[in-house]
Structures are given as C-alpha cells and as structure tokens.
C-alpha cells in the first residue's frame, strides 16, 4: 500500500480506533454470503487470493506438512511459507482460532447429474428453490425447515400404507 508523506498521520489512538471499528464490522458478518460481499468490496481479487493462500499455508503448517509439499500444492515460494510460519510461531492465535472455528470443510463431490441440471433446469426447480430457501434462512427458520423435512420421512410410510390399502381394495378378482 502506498504511503502519503505529505498528509498528516493519524495518532496511535485514532489508528487503534479505526482498527477496532474494522474488527467489529468483520465480527458482525453473520454468514458466508455477507462475508463475500464485504470482501469483494474491500479487497482486490489478488489480495483475496493472497490472504486465502496464507490461511491455507497456516492450516497446512499446523497439520505438519513440509515446506516443499505446501509449495507444490499452493504454488507459493518457500519465503511466503516461512513468513506465515514465523507469524504462527510468534503469535498465531488468530490463524489457529480461525482455522479451528472453520474446522475441516470438505468440498462436496458433484453428483453425476449436475450436467443434467444445466441441460434440464426446469425439471430440478423444486430442488433449486429449496436450496435457495435454506441458504437464505435464519437459524430458527432452518430448524423449522428441518422439522418439516423430518416429518416428510413419515409421509413415505403413510404413502406405502395407502398404496398397500389401495392394492388390497382394488385387487382384480
């Protein structure tokens, strides 16, 4: 970031106040979508990549991967890895806390029918709509949706019972 020597510097108190305000803003973001919007507006694409790589480097170092493995996996220099390792060794609580809070997020495997969804989107609109509702729902709304979905499991049994009853009632004689 460029430094402007011709402008008056902020006092340490003002700098601290700005940093605390920034941290509060980050802390109130309640979901991934809000964080994405904020980061998209705040940072350039290159800055986001750089920060994401640093977090991944920290995760790999905590997991015990070697510099060489990390360098090959993330296409970063050993100097970058050494800097992140230095930060981890000096303090590192922030990295460790963030990584622990996120946990091990596995990428879901794409089912083979994803190509069909693009080809026949109207056929899958109920599923797509339900996913959008779930993603935009609050925690309380998701709990209510979960109860509804759980009640659908009992519907399968009811449908089977109705089907059996219909077959017995209308059996050809």
N, C-alpha and C positions, 0 to 999 in steps of 0.2 A: 504494500500500500504506500502511496506517495506521501511524503511529509511536506507540510507547508510551513516554512520558516518565517514567512512574512506575516503570518497570523498569530495572534496571541494564543498561547497554550491554555488548556483547561487546568484548573487547580486539581491537585490529587483528590480533594473532596468531591469535585464535580465529576471527575473521571469515575470514581467509585460509585457515585450515584447513577451515572449512565450505565455502568456495568450491572449494577443491581437491578435497574429497571429492565435491561435486556434479559437478564436471567429470569425475572418474574414473567416476562412475556413468553419466554420459552416454556416455563413451568405451567402456564395456564392452557397451553395447547393440549386438547383432550384426546385427539386421535390422530391417526396417520395422515388422513386427508388434510387436516388443519396444518400439520407439520409440513406437509408437502407444499401447500400453498405459501406458507411463510418462508420456507427455504427457497422456493422458486423466486419469490420476490426479493429476497435478501442477498442471495449469492449467485454468482455466475455458474454455468454448467461445469466449468473446470474446477471451481472452488468446491462444489458439491462432490465431484469425483475425488478430489484430493482428500477431503475430510472423510469420505466413506472409506477410502483406502487406508487412511490412518486408523480408523476404528477396526477395520478388518485385520490390519497388521497387529494391532494390540490384542485382538482376540486370538490370532494365531500364536503370538508370543506367549500369552497366558496358557494356551493349550500345549506349549512346548515345542512348536515347530521350529525348524532351523532357519537361519537367515536365507540359505540357498533355496529351501522349499518355498518360503514366502516370496522371495524374489521371482521365482519361476511362476508361481500361482498368480501373483498380482502385477507382474511386470513393473516392479519398483526396484530402485537401487538399494544396495546394502547401506548406504548413507541414510536414506529415508528410514529404513528399518532400525538403524542404530539410534536415530533421533527419537523415534517412538519408544524404543526400548529404554532410552535414557529417561524420558518422561515417565514411563511406567516405574522405573526404579527409583526416581526421585520422589514422586508423589503417587501418581497413577490411580488415586481413589476414584476420580471421575470416570476414567476408562473402565475400571473394574465394576463400578456401580452401574454404568450404562449397559455394559455387556451382561451383567447379572440380571438386570431388570428385563432386558430384551429376551434373554435366555437363548436357547438353541432354536432358531427359527428355520424350519426346513422348507425348502421350496416344494410346493405341491407338484406332483407329477401330472402332466397334462394327459387327460384321457384321450383315447384314440378318436373319439367322436368330436373333438374340438373343431376339426376341419368341416365336419357336417354342420356344426352350429353356424359357421360363417356362410356355408352354402344354403342352409335352410333356417334362417334366423327366426322366422315366424313360428316354426314348429316348437322352438325352445323358449318362446317368450315367457311362459309362466315361470320357468326356472330362472331366467334372466331377471325378471321383475322381482321375484322373491329374494334373489341375491342383493339387488339394489335396496330393497326394503331393509334387509338385515344389516347391510353395511351402513345405512344412514340412521339406524335405530339407536336409541339410547340404551343404556344397560338395562333399565327397567322394561323397556319395550322388547328387548331381546329375550329377557326372562319370560315375558308373556308369550312371545312367539314360540319359545322352547316348549312351554306347557301345551300350546296348541298342537305343535308338531308331535309331542309325546302322545296326545290324545288321538292323533291320526293312526298311530300304531294299533290301537284298539279297534279302529274302524276296519282294519284288514280282517280281524277276527269276525266282526259283525257282518262284513260283506261275505265272508266264507260261509257263515251260518245261514245267511239269506240265500246264498247260492245253493247250499245243500237243501234247504227247505223248498226252494223253487224246483229243484230237480226231483225231489220226492213227490211233490204235489202234482207236477205236470209230467210225470213219467209216462211214456207211451204204454198203453195196455194192449 
